[in-house]
Amino acid sequence: MAENAGTVRPDRPGGRVLRWLSTAEAVLGGLLLATIFVLMLVQAGQRYLPGGGWVWTGELSRFALVWLTFAMSGYLMQRDEHVTLKLVDQVTRGVWRRVVASFAGVIVAFVCVNLAYEAFVLATEPSSQVSPAIGIPIGYFYVIPLVGLGLTAVRSVIAVVASWRTAGKERSS
């Protein structure tokens, strides 16, 4: 994406909301990471204790890893810290870089909207299936991916618009 295209600016409309969302996502990501760490320590400690271990610790840590991935995707998209290949950024300049970045942003938004729709269907369809160890209905586990993908799509569109807005300001200066 364009340099700092997705940076949250509190003076812009919606900037405070996006900053608040970024903070909430970072806190959620930190909590999920801490949860994974603690559950892995518990699992490792159980190996040295007599008796059986708690099966739910492994299941919950795997779910937390998936949730962490989706919960942080919008945050990383906004800060332009997601996994990308910067080859095009090194080869192109000016308007062509913005065109490629905009095309990529539109594709990311399109894919995220489609995946969010599928997550919505999975979260809302009635199912008697529950997780094996914890016993939580499987539909509940799709809520965080649904929200994360939706926020990633929104931030992708914001990054596209911001890259062209900053381009207009560069030309007028």
C-alpha positions as CSV (number, residue, x, y, z in Angstrom):
1,M,0.0,0.0,0.0
2,A,1.0,3.6,-0.2
3,E,3.3,5.0,2.5
4,N,1.2,5.4,5.7
5,A,-2.0,5.1,3.6
6,G,-3.9,3.4,6.4
7,T,-2.5,5.5,9.3
8,V,-5.3,6.6,11.7
9,R,-5.5,10.3,12.0
10,P,-7.8,11.6,14.8
11,D,-8.5,14.9,12.9
12,R,-10.2,13.0,10.0
13,P,-13.8,11.9,10.3
14,G,-14.0,8.5,11.9
15,G,-10.4,8.8,13.0
16,R,-11.3,8.5,16.7
17,V,-13.4,5.5,16.0
18,L,-10.7,3.8,14.1
19,R,-8.2,4.6,16.8
20,W,-10.5,3.2,19.4
21,L,-11.0,0.0,17.3
22,S,-7.2,-0.3,16.8
23,T,-6.7,-0.1,20.6
24,A,-9.5,-2.7,21.2
25,E,-8.0,-5.0,18.5
26,A,-4.5,-4.7,20.0
27,V,-5.8,-5.4,23.5
28,L,-7.8,-8.4,22.2
29,G,-4.7,-9.7,20.3
30,G,-2.6,-9.3,23.5
31,L,-5.2,-11.2,25.6
32,L,-5.4,-14.0,23.0
33,L,-1.6,-14.3,22.8
34,A,-1.4,-14.4,26.6
35,T,-4.1,-17.0,26.7
36,I,-2.2,-19.2,24.2
37,F,1.0,-18.8,26.3
38,V,-0.7,-19.7,29.6
39,L,-2.5,-22.7,28.1
40,M,0.7,-24.0,26.5
41,L,2.5,-23.7,29.9
42,V,-0.4,-25.6,31.5
43,Q,-0.2,-28.3,28.9
44,A,3.6,-28.6,29.4
45,G,3.2,-28.7,33.2
46,Q,0.6,-31.4,33.0
47,R,3.1,-33.8,31.4
48,Y,5.0,-34.0,34.7
49,L,1.9,-34.5,36.9
50,P,0.4,-37.8,37.7
51,G,-3.0,-38.5,36.2
52,G,-4.6,-37.3,33.0
53,G,-4.3,-33.8,31.6
54,W,-7.0,-31.3,30.7
55,V,-7.8,-31.9,27.0
56,W,-9.6,-28.6,26.7
57,T,-6.4,-26.6,27.1
58,G,-5.1,-27.7,23.7
59,E,-8.4,-27.2,22.0
60,L,-8.9,-23.7,23.4
61,S,-5.3,-22.7,22.5
62,R,-5.9,-23.8,18.9
63,F,-9.1,-21.8,18.7
64,A,-7.3,-18.8,20.3
65,L,-4.6,-19.0,17.6
66,V,-7.2,-18.9,14.8
67,W,-9.0,-16.0,16.6
68,L,-5.8,-14.2,17.0
69,T,-5.1,-14.4,13.3
70,F,-8.5,-13.0,12.3
71,A,-8.8,-10.5,15.2
72,M,-5.4,-8.9,14.2
73,S,-5.9,-8.9,10.4
74,G,-7.6,-5.5,10.3
75,Y,-5.2,-3.9,12.8
76,L,-2.2,-5.1,10.7
77,M,-3.9,-4.0,7.5
78,Q,-4.4,-0.5,8.8
79,R,-0.8,-0.2,10.0
80,D,0.5,-1.7,6.7
81,E,2.3,-4.4,8.8
82,H,0.6,-7.4,7.2
83,V,2.5,-10.0,5.1
84,T,3.2,-8.5,1.7
85,L,5.6,-8.6,-1.1
86,K,7.0,-5.1,-1.6
87,L,8.5,-5.9,-5.1
88,V,6.0,-3.7,-6.9
89,D,6.7,-0.8,-4.5
90,Q,10.4,-0.9,-5.4
91,V,9.8,-1.0,-9.2
92,T,6.9,1.5,-9.6
93,R,6.5,5.1,-8.6
94,G,3.8,7.7,-8.5
95,V,0.4,6.9,-10.0
96,W,1.3,3.4,-11.0
97,R,2.2,2.5,-7.4
98,R,-1.2,3.8,-6.3
99,V,-3.0,1.9,-9.1
100,V,-1.4,-1.4,-8.0
101,A,-1.9,-0.6,-4.3
102,S,-5.6,0.3,-5.0
103,F,-6.1,-2.9,-7.1
104,A,-4.6,-4.9,-4.2
105,G,-6.8,-3.1,-1.7
106,V,-9.9,-3.7,-3.7
107,I,-9.1,-7.4,-4.1
108,V,-8.4,-7.7,-0.4
109,A,-11.7,-6.0,0.4
110,F,-13.6,-8.3,-2.0
111,V,-12.1,-11.5,-0.6
112,C,-12.7,-10.3,3.0
113,V,-16.3,-9.5,2.3
114,N,-16.9,-12.9,0.8
115,L,-15.1,-14.7,3.6
116,A,-17.1,-12.6,6.2
117,Y,-20.3,-13.6,4.5
118,E,-19.3,-17.3,4.8
119,A,-18.4,-16.7,8.5
120,F,-21.8,-15.1,9.0
121,V,-23.5,-18.1,7.5
122,L,-21.5,-20.5,9.6
123,A,-22.1,-18.4,12.8
124,T,-25.9,-18.1,12.2
125,E,-26.9,-21.5,10.8
126,P,-28.4,-23.8,13.4
127,S,-26.1,-26.7,14.2
128,S,-26.0,-29.3,16.9
129,Q,-22.3,-29.7,16.5
130,V,-20.2,-28.7,19.6
131,S,-16.4,-28.6,20.2
132,P,-15.2,-31.9,21.5
133,A,-13.6,-30.9,24.7
134,I,-15.1,-27.6,25.7
135,G,-18.6,-28.3,24.5
136,I,-19.3,-24.8,23.0
137,P,-21.5,-24.7,19.9
138,I,-19.3,-24.4,16.8
139,G,-21.3,-21.4,15.4
140,Y,-19.9,-19.2,18.2
141,F,-16.3,-19.8,17.0
142,Y,-17.0,-18.0,13.8
143,V,-18.0,-14.6,15.4
144,I,-14.4,-13.3,15.8
145,P,-13.4,-14.2,12.2
146,L,-16.6,-12.5,11.0
147,V,-15.8,-9.3,12.8
148,G,-12.1,-9.4,11.9
149,L,-12.7,-10.0,8.2
150,G,-15.3,-7.2,8.2
151,L,-12.9,-4.7,9.8
152,T,-10.1,-5.8,7.4
153,A,-12.4,-5.1,4.4
154,V,-13.3,-1.7,5.8
155,R,-9.7,-0.8,6.5
156,S,-8.7,-2.0,3.0
157,V,-11.2,0.4,1.5
158,I,-10.1,3.2,3.7
159,A,-6.4,2.6,2.7
160,V,-7.4,2.8,-1.0
161,V,-9.3,6.0,-0.5
162,A,-6.6,7.5,1.6
163,S,-3.9,6.7,-0.9
164,W,-5.7,8.6,-3.6
165,R,-6.6,11.5,-1.2
166,T,-2.9,11.9,-0.3
167,A,-2.0,11.8,-4.0
168,G,-4.3,14.7,-4.7
169,K,-2.7,16.7,-1.9
170,E,0.8,15.9,-3.2
171,R,-0.1,17.2,-6.6
172,S,-1.6,20.4,-5.3
173,S,1.4,21.2,-3.1
